[in-house]
Amino acid sequence: MKIPSKINTYCPKCNAHTEHTASLYKKGKERTLAIGARRHERELHGYGGQKYPIQRKKAKVTDKKTLVLKCSKCGRVVMREGIRLKKLELVR
């Protein structure tokens, strides 16, 4: 699905419809020193193996793409959850 890179939509900070630049959301790098990551790493050592089952058969073919909308007037960033689709393309 193709969407324009500039979308005219509501900005909660400006309280008006302004032009927003659209981009795809990308997950950042996970912190290795976070308490959950350290706890999980500790559980994997020794006997017993994996603590919870690893999902091997994925049920869904598509995933929901999240749009990151940035207001051109004030710079406020709003995330908008998209619909299920295989590929999302930004058209300039």
N, C-alpha and C positions, 0 to 999 in steps of 0.2 A: 504494500500500500504506500502511495506517495502522499506526503503532506508538505505544505509550504514551510520554509524556514522562518518566515515572519507571519505571525498570527495576531489578529486584532481581537483581544479578549479582555475580560475584567481584571483589574488590578486592585487587590484589597487595600493597599497602602494609599494609592492615588484616589481610590473610590470612584473610578471611572474606567471606561474602556480605552485601553492604550495598545500600542503595537508591542508585541513580545517577540523575542527571538527564541526559536524552538531548537532544542538539542535532545539527544538521547541520553538517558541516565545510564551511567556506568558505575558498577560497584567498585568501591575503593579497596585498597589492600588491607587484609585483616591484620590486626596487631598480634604478634606472636607472644607478647608478654601480658596479654589480657588474662584475667583470672580464669575465665572459661577455657581458653586455649591451653593454659598451664595445667588445669585440672584434667582435661581430656587427655593430654599427653601423658600425664602421670598414670591415668587409668589403663593406658595401652601397654605399659611396661609390665613385665612379669607374666605369670600364667593368667588365663582367662580370656585374653584377646579383646576383641571389639565389644564395647559396652552395650551398644544398641545396633539393631540390624541396619546394614547399608542397603539403601534402596537401589536395586539393580534394574528392575523393569519400570521404566518411566511410563506413566499412564497417559499423559497428555503430549501431543505432538507440538503444540504451539505454546507460547508463553506471552504474558501481558507485558507490553513495552511501556515504560514510563517516560513521559515527556517532561523535560525541564524547561519551563517558560521563564524568561528573564525580561522584566519590564524595561523598555528603552528609555522611559522617563525617569524612574526613581531607582531602578536596578534591583528591585525586589524579585527574588526567585521563588516561583511556585511550581510544585510538582503535580502533574496530572497523570493519573493512571489510565492507560490506554486500553484498547480492546485486544482480544486475543488475535494474534496474527503471526505468520512465520517470519515476515520481513517487513521492516519499516524503513522507508527511504525519505530523506529530507531533500526537497527540491529547492534549489536556489532561486 
